[in-house]
Amino acid sequence: MASSNNQPDDIWQDDFVLLMDYFTDTVKNPPPNVGTTPKELLYSENKLRLFRYKALDIKQKKTPVLITYALVNRPFIVDLEPKRSLVLRLLEQGYPVYLIDWGYPDSSDCFTSINDYINGYLYRCVQQVKRDSKKKKIDLLGICQGGVFSLCYTALHLSDIRKLVTLVTPVDFHADDNLLKNWTSGISPNVLTQQTGNISNLFISQLFKTLKPFQLSRDKYRQLKQLVSKKENLETFLRMEQWLNNGPDLAGLAANEFLRNFYQCNHLHNKTLTINNQNVQLEKIKSPVLNILATRDHIVPPDAAKALSEHIKPTLYHELSLDGGHIGAFTSLKTQQKLITALTDWLG
Amino acid sequence: MNAKEQNIFKQFNALIGSNIPEEYKSILQNFQQQNTFYQQLLQNIDSGSDLSKFWELPDALGFNIDTQGQPEWLKAIFDINHLQPSSNDPFSHIIEEIPLQIKDTVQSLQEKMAAMASLHNELSQLAMHKFQTLNDEGNNLPNEQLCAHWLKAGEEAFAEISQREDYVRTQSEVIEALGQIKNTQSTFVEQLSNTWGLPSQQSIQDLQKGLHQLRIEFAEYKEETSAVIDELKTTIRKLR
């Protein structure tokens, strides 16, 4: 018969007091900054911002890397803090790095479509990076839904991309263990839009929490000792909370299209996806592709990402597995070295 | 409550009422609430009480309509205005106050919610059974191990039940029922707007589409111009 051991209260109380003391002194302990790697605004359009990161004082590689993140959550996760910054690691290797910040859609953006994002915003950002770097082709690094957009873009604009990296990117949305696909299969997309015509970030955030409800809603707040034992642990936690709780709404039309075309109908993997009346065929991609997946990813199960190998010519396709979760794959200190080594070796 | 606990309570309340950043307040409240939860869990384990309530999914997700009302994430999509749930029948007062067509959709929602509650109850029972199996492997397990077993039991039970066809179907039906309420409300509000000469939803959407189209056209025009200017610059450089 199970029974608990005593004296948990005193330890927790002492740790909670430490946490409260930390929060009390907001002059000494303001909310930690995120996305602090120096950058400058290269281009803006409506809510979108295209940033160019300031090069470090080292020899620069020739081809720039444009990072495209998902529409869900903010892109500064790739530059969460100096120790956990994919951006900074790339800069340290001499890569010119650019980042798309999609911004916060409002009600005037509710009719933004997938075509607008891929053949509009992303296209114009790629052209800006080409002009700025004076290169005819660039390297594209897409993360999660940003990887889906990057795949579609590369298939539709063959001459723009030298090399493509997809990171935790779903291709087969009907692969096994895809809980999101199961849950969204019977839903009419329009039912989730608000008065603004967009889908609230509160709902999206809750949806992701519901994938592991007990871990993400309760267990996360049990590890108090680990947080208060070291200031940097707490600061990392606070930065992650900032990222989790400040997501944008999703433009209604694009969200509905993504739900219907990818999650419900799996058009991309089935080779039946059309964007702006053009058939998106990943088989047409002529650029080398490095597909990086996370072995413990509960949002993009490994098989959902591995399915890309069925579409890209074997001579062009490279795959790398990282031991981690969806976000941990590129924020975890354990996988960082393996990730950046693979990127450096492959991008050249 | 002993003196130490009183001091902590006092400091906590002072911070929640102060002007520290809202994100700090939210984090403090979350840690405090979850600590209360885990303390109750461990106490119930000690006393041999029924543990199934500790895997109640709506409670874990912040949706306990008896005590907290609609959570913000649900209000963001389905704002059932002026909802004041009673302990037995959360939607009963709405039925008395609003037109018949909404009554039907609310009743439909109640049926679906009841089906969902039944599945959640099944999840709790399954999790409790798994928890007992895990704990039977050892005696006098430390608290850390018990909490780890609680988590494992809960997530495994959830993984099993949430992928079942009946769970997926019932969840979809709840969302569709909420959507029907929203549509019925929208129709009702649209009728009132017409009566009062306010812009219709269609006219607002027309404006949104028009603005969106203008933005796209302008951006495309800017891009074409930038491309031409860049080409001209390149040509001029070559000519020099």
Boltz contact constraints between the chains, C-beta under 6 A:
constraints:
  - contact:
      token1: [A, 2]
      token2: [B, 45]
      max_distance: 6.0
  - contact:
      token1: [A, 2]
      token2: [B, 135]
      max_distance: 6.0
  - contact:
      token1: [A, 3]
      token2: [B, 46]
      max_distance: 6.0
  - contact:
      token1: [A, 4]
      token2: [B, 42]
      max_distance: 6.0
  - contact:
      token1: [A, 4]
      token2: [B, 45]
      max_distance: 6.0
  - contact:
      token1: [A, 4]
      token2: [B, 46]
      max_distance: 6.0
  - contact:
      token1: [A, 4]
      token2: [B, 143]
      max_distance: 6.0
  - contact:
      token1: [A, 4]
      token2: [B, 146]
      max_distance: 6.0
  - contact:
      token1: [A, 5]
      token2: [B, 142]
      max_distance: 6.0
  - contact:
      token1: [A, 5]
      token2: [B, 143]
      max_distance: 6.0
  - contact:
      token1: [A, 8]
      token2: [B, 143]
      max_distance: 6.0
  - contact:
      token1: [A, 12]
      token2: [B, 35]
      max_distance: 6.0
  - contact:
      token1: [A, 13]
      token2: [B, 8]
      max_distance: 6.0
  - contact:
      token1: [A, 20]
      token2: [B, 11]
      max_distance: 6.0
  - contact:
      token1: [A, 20]
      token2: [B, 15]
      max_distance: 6.0
  - contact:
      token1: [A, 23]
      token2: [B, 20]
      max_distance: 6.0
  - contact:
      token1: [A, 23]
      token2: [B, 24]
      max_distance: 6.0
  - contact:
      token1: [A, 26]
      token2: [B, 20]
      max_distance: 6.0
  - contact:
      token1: [A, 31]
      token2: [B, 21]
      max_distance: 6.0
  - contact:
      token1: [A, 45]
      token2: [B, 219]
      max_distance: 6.0
  - contact:
      token1: [A, 46]
      token2: [B, 215]
      max_distance: 6.0
  - contact:
      token1: [A, 108]
      token2: [B, 208]
      max_distance: 6.0
  - contact:
      token1: [A, 108]
      token2: [B, 211]
      max_distance: 6.0
  - contact:
      token1: [A, 110]
      token2: [B, 208]
      max_distance: 6.0
  - contact:
      token1: [A, 111]
      token2: [B, 208]
      max_distance: 6.0
  - contact:
      token1: [A, 111]
      token2: [B, 209]
      max_distance: 6.0
  - contact:
      token1: [A, 111]
      token2: [B, 212]
      max_distance: 6.0
  - contact:
      token1: [A, 124]
      token2: [B, 223]
      max_distance: 6.0
  - contact:
      token1: [A, 131]
      token2: [B, 230]
      max_distance: 6.0
  - contact:
      token1: [A, 182]
      token2: [B, 163]
      max_distance: 6.0
  - contact:
      token1: [A, 182]
      token2: [B, 168]
      max_distance: 6.0
  - contact:
      token1: [A, 186]
      token2: [B, 172]
      max_distance: 6.0
  - contact:
      token1: [A, 187]
      token2: [B, 172]
      max_distance: 6.0
  - contact:
      token1: [A, 187]
      token2: [B, 175]
      max_distance: 6.0
  - contact:
      token1: [A, 191]
      token2: [B, 179]
      max_distance: 6.0
  - contact:
      token1: [A, 192]
      token2: [B, 77]
      max_distance: 6.0
  - contact:
      token1: [A, 194]
      token2: [B, 77]
      max_distance: 6.0
  - contact:
      token1: [A, 200]
      token2: [B, 76]
      max_distance: 6.0
  - contact:
      token1: [A, 202]
      token2: [B, 72]
      max_distance: 6.0
  - contact:
      token1: [A, 202]
      token2: [B, 73]
      max_distance: 6.0
  - contact:
      token1: [A, 202]
      token2: [B, 76]
      max_distance: 6.0
  - contact:
      token1: [A, 203]
      token2: [B, 73]
      max_distance: 6.0
  - contact:
      token1: [A, 203]
      token2: [B, 76]
      max_distance: 6.0
  - contact:
      token1: [A, 203]
      token2: [B, 77]
      max_distance: 6.0
  - contact:
      token1: [A, 206]
      token2: [B, 73]
      max_distance: 6.0
  - contact:
      token1: [A, 213]
      token2: [B, 57]
      max_distance: 6.0
  - contact:
      token1: [A, 213]
      token2: [B, 60]
      max_distance: 6.0
  - contact:
      token1: [A, 213]
      token2: [B, 61]
      max_distance: 6.0
  - contact:
      token1: [A, 214]
      token2: [B, 60]
      max_distance: 6.0
  - contact:
      token1: [A, 214]
      token2: [B, 151]
      max_distance: 6.0
  - contact:
      token1: [A, 214]
      token2: [B, 154]
      max_distance: 6.0
  - contact:
      token1: [A, 214]
      token2: [B, 155]
      max_distance: 6.0
  - contact:
      token1: [A, 217]
      token2: [B, 60]
      max_distance: 6.0
  - contact:
      token1: [A, 218]
      token2: [B, 34]
      max_distance: 6.0
  - contact:
      token1: [A, 218]
      token2: [B, 60]
      max_distance: 6.0
  - contact:
      token1: [A, 219]
      token2: [B, 151]
      max_distance: 6.0
  - contact:
      token1: [A, 221]
      token2: [B, 30]
      max_distance: 6.0
  - contact:
      token1: [A, 221]
      token2: [B, 31]
      max_distance: 6.0
  - contact:
      token1: [A, 221]
      token2: [B, 34]
      max_distance: 6.0
